[in-house]
Every structure is written in structure tokens, then in C-alpha cells.
Amino acid sequence: MDEQYLKPVSGQDKKVKCCLCCAKGPVTLSCSLDRTAFCCGETLKLKSIIDNQGEEAVKLKVRLLQYCEFFVERGVLGVTKEVQHLVLEYKGETVVPNERQDTCANLRIPTVPTTTMGVCRLAQIYYTLVACLEFDKSGDDLQINFPITIGTVPFRIPNSNLQPHIGYGPYSQDKMAR
């Protein structure tokens, strides 16, 4: 696995509402992931800090989206189609005005096809983790996007002495002796 997938990533978005010449309190969303590559069944750990100094209550919403792009070559231009699927969704608790909340969401990756960017020229599959804050009254939102890679080989620490334990039942030994 490349080192780029094992690096932590973080993002931040901030919104300040204005009414004529006076600015209201800011609302800030900061999120971080410890890595960006996962296998099906692994747990994705999203740490988020919500600082709501505004006048509206906000709610954290996290979605894992799958994008499928299909390419068909027809003459000079060709045809492209993109389809988006919701794979996973998490909704956090409401954060009232003038409150700060630290959240750690553990999201289990369901069984989905692996990321196939640059593997096939006819179809590509890729994933994006979208963390957003939804405002209760105005309907505005803050949004942070993280590209996620879904693979088939789980992460293993290099030069680790821990080997996976594979157990064999007593029946397999009897069959091998014959």
C-alpha cells in the first residue's frame, strides 16, 4: 500500500453570517481521518470539532458516496455517464448555538466494489466521504470532502512480527494422515 493512503488528512470549513454591516458569530467544522484507504468491513474513524458561535442549531451529517463513471467511445467524442450512490450515512446530534462539540464517529465500511481509478478505460469507481453541517433554519451547510480508496488488502504495519493466526481443525489433520 502506498504511503499516500496512510497519511492523516484533515479539512476545515467556516461560515460567518452577515446582516448588513455586522457579522454574526462564526460556525466552524473541522474534520480529520487517520488514513484514506480502507477495506470492506474496516472501521473508518472520523474525528470532528464543531464550534457553533452562530444563532442557529447545526447537525453533523456524514455520507460515503460511490461514483461510477462509464465511458463509451462513439466516433470522435464518445459518451460519458456518471452515477452516484449513497453507500453509508451517519447523522450526529444537534449542536445548539454558543456550544462546541468534539465527535468521533466510527463508521464501518460495508461490502462494496473496490476503487478502480485508471484500471479500466470503460468504467471507473471511486468514493468520497462528505462531512457537512446542516443549519436547522436557513438550510445552509458547510461541507468537507475526503477522497476515500477502497481496497482488497488490509493495512499491515511494515516489519511487524505479528503474523495472522490460521487455525486448522482436528479433522484436517486426520485427512492429511491418510
C-alpha positions in Angstrom: 0.0 0.0 0.0 1.4 3.4 -0.9 2.4 5.8 1.8 -0.1 8.4 0.5 -3.0 6.3 1.7 -1.6 6.0 5.2 -1.2 9.7 5.9 -3.7 11.5 8.0 -5.9 14.1 6.3 -7.9 17.0 7.7 -10.1 19.7 6.5 -11.9 22.8 7.8 -14.8 24.9 6.7 -16.1 28.1 8.3 -19.2 30.3 7.8 -19.8 33.8 9.1 -23.3 35.1 8.6 -23.7 38.8 7.9 -26.6 41.1 8.4 -25.9 44.5 6.6 -22.6 45.6 8.1 -22.5 43.5 11.3 -21.2 39.9 11.3 -22.8 37.2 13.4 -20.7 34.5 15.2 -18.8 32.0 13.0 -19.7 28.4 12.7 -16.7 26.1 12.1 -16.4 22.5 11.1 -13.0 20.7 11.4 -12.6 17.0 10.5 -9.7 14.6 10.3 -9.1 11.0 9.2 -6.1 8.9 10.3 -5.8 7.5 6.7 -7.7 7.4 3.4 -7.6 3.8 2.4 -9.8 1.1 3.8 -11.1 -2.4 3.1 -14.7 -3.6 3.3 -15.5 -4.4 7.0 -12.9 -2.0 8.4 -13.9 0.9 10.6 -13.3 4.5 9.4 -12.7 6.8 12.4 -13.8 10.4 11.6 -12.9 13.0 14.3 -14.8 16.3 14.1 -14.9 19.5 16.0 -18.0 21.7 15.7 -17.7 25.2 17.1 -21.2 26.8 16.8 -20.9 30.5 17.7 -23.8 31.3 15.4 -27.5 31.8 16.1 -28.8 28.5 14.6 -28.6 24.9 15.8 -26.5 22.7 13.5 -26.2 19.0 12.9 -23.3 16.9 11.6 -24.1 14.6 8.7 -21.5 12.2 7.2 -22.1 10.4 3.9 -19.9 7.9 1.9 -20.8 8.3 -1.7 -19.8 6.0 -4.6 -19.3 7.4 -8.0 -19.4 5.2 -11.1 -18.3 6.7 -14.4 -18.9 4.8 -17.7 -17.2 5.7 -21.0 -18.3 4.6 -24.4 -16.2 5.6 -27.5 -18.5 6.6 -30.3 -16.7 8.4 -33.1 -14.7 11.4 -32.1 -16.4 12.5 -28.8 -17.7 9.4 -27.1 -20.4 9.2 -24.4 -19.9 9.6 -20.6 -22.4 8.7 -17.9 -21.9 9.2 -14.1 -24.0 7.6 -11.4 -23.8 8.5 -7.7 -24.9 6.1 -4.9 -25.2 6.6 -1.2 -23.2 3.9 0.5 -23.3 5.0 4.1 -24.9 7.8 6.2 -24.4 9.0 9.7 -26.3 11.8 11.5 -24.8 13.3 14.6 -26.6 15.1 17.5 -27.7 18.7 17.3 -25.2 21.3 18.4 -27.0 24.3 19.9 -25.7 27.9 19.5 -22.7 29.0 21.5 -21.6 25.4 22.1 -18.6 23.4 21.0 -18.7 19.6 20.4 -15.9 17.1 19.7 -17.2 14.0 18.0 -15.5 10.7 17.0 -17.7 8.7 14.6 -16.8 5.1 13.9 -18.2 4.1 10.6 -18.0 0.5 9.3 -17.3 0.2 5.6 -19.9 -2.1 4.0 -19.2 -4.6 1.3 -18.7 -2.5 -1.9 -16.6 -2.8 -5.1 -13.1 -1.6 -4.8 -11.8 1.7 -6.2 -10.9 1.3 -9.9 -9.3 4.6 -11.0 -7.1 4.2 -14.0 -7.6 0.4 -14.2 -10.2 0.2 -16.9 -10.8 2.8 -19.6 -14.5 1.9 -19.8 -15.6 2.2 -16.2 -14.2 3.9 -13.0 -15.4 3.6 -9.4 -14.3 6.0 -6.7 -15.6 7.1 -3.3 -15.9 10.4 -1.4 -16.6 10.9 2.3 -18.7 14.0 2.7 -18.9 15.6 6.2 -21.3 18.5 6.3 -23.1 20.7 8.9 -26.7 21.4 8.2 -28.3 24.5 9.7 -31.7 24.0 11.1 -33.5 27.1 10.0 -31.7 28.5 6.9 -30.9 25.2 5.2 -27.3 26.3 4.5 -24.5 23.9 5.1 -20.7 23.7 5.5 -19.1 20.8 3.6 -15.7 19.0 3.6 -14.9 16.3 1.1 -12.3 13.5 1.6 -11.4 11.1 -1.3 -11.5 7.5 0.1 -9.9 4.5 -1.5 -11.5 1.1 -1.0 -9.0 -1.8 -1.5 -8.8 -5.5 -1.0 -5.6 -5.9 1.1 -5.9 -4.7 4.7 -3.4 -2.3 6.2 -0.4 -4.0 7.9 2.4 -2.3 9.8 5.7 -3.0 7.8 8.3 -5.2 9.6 5.7 -6.3 12.1 6.4 -9.6 13.8 2.6 -10.3 14.2 1.6 -12.9 11.7 -2.0 -13.8 11.1 -3.2 -16.8 13.0 -4.6 -19.5 10.8 -6.2 -22.4 12.7 -6.8 -25.9 11.4 -9.4 -28.1 13.0 -8.7 -31.7 14.1 -10.4 -33.1 11.1 -7.9 -31.7 8.7 -5.0 -33.4 10.4 -6.8 -36.8 10.2 -7.5 -36.3 6.5 -3.9 -35.4 5.8 -2.5 -38.5 7.6 -4.4 -40.9 5.2 
